[in-house]
Each structure stands twice: as structure tokens, then as C-alpha cells.
């Protein structure tokens, strides 16, 4: 898979490229960009979203509604993860607050999460998450300098 998102007709099938430094998600069908998402959040310091060179969305771990077995919501209940598409261990794309950093997941707006979930369906979906992670170079989601000490 190309490391440059955009148009590339040589890439067969469905794929997602998350570019952490540029803060963009490019969704591709047969190498053609079908959607760009820039309203999302990723893992916070200590819980960074993993970088993945040649991965995929787990074909057996796609849930319209999933509840975390690791994390709880403000009421102490298992945290809801609507439209979850898992890609690495406990990390998934799912609906969540795009302005709230996660424990490694990629939080999308409800609209984008539902769209991505429906688009992926049961199909094989290749995945790249490109770095470096902004937290490791001193920048968070919006780009301003943050103190990582």
C-alpha cells in the first residue's frame, strides 16, 4: 500500500490510511479516496494509538454496539463504543468525543463512525496508521505545542 493517501488505482479493495502528523483519515476504494475525515482524536500520552504499517480491520471484531471490558464511563458502567471496528488489541475506530483523547482508540463523530462501519461491512479492509505520533514530537491534536514532561 502506498504511504501517500489519495488516488492510486493500483491498490485493490478497501483501505484506510490514518496520517497522525497531518491529522487526516483517508478512506479508499480501489485506490480512490471516497472520504476524508479530519474530526477525530487518538490516544493520549501513555496510551498512544499504535502505528501500523500493513494491518487490517479485524474481520471478526466489528460491533454496531460494543461495551469496553477495560474502561468505564462517568457513571462507572462499561464505556460504550458504538460502531466499533477493532484493529489492534483493544484499539478500535468507534464513535466517541472527537475532542477527547482516548486510551489508544480512534474517536470519530457518530456520523463518521456509522458511515465507516457501514462502508467496511464484512469486507477486508487494509489499514495503515502513519506516524510519528504527535505526542512524541510535542504536538497534540490541534497542533499547538504541549508539555510532554
Secondary structure, DSSP 8 states (H G I E B T S, - for coil): --SS-S--TTS-SEEEEEETTTTEEEEEETTEEEEEE--EE-B-TTS----EEEEE--TT-EEEEEEEEEEE-TTSSEEEEEEEEEEETTEEEEES-TTS-BSS-EEE-HHHHHHHHHHHTTS-EEEEEES--GGGGTB-TT--B----
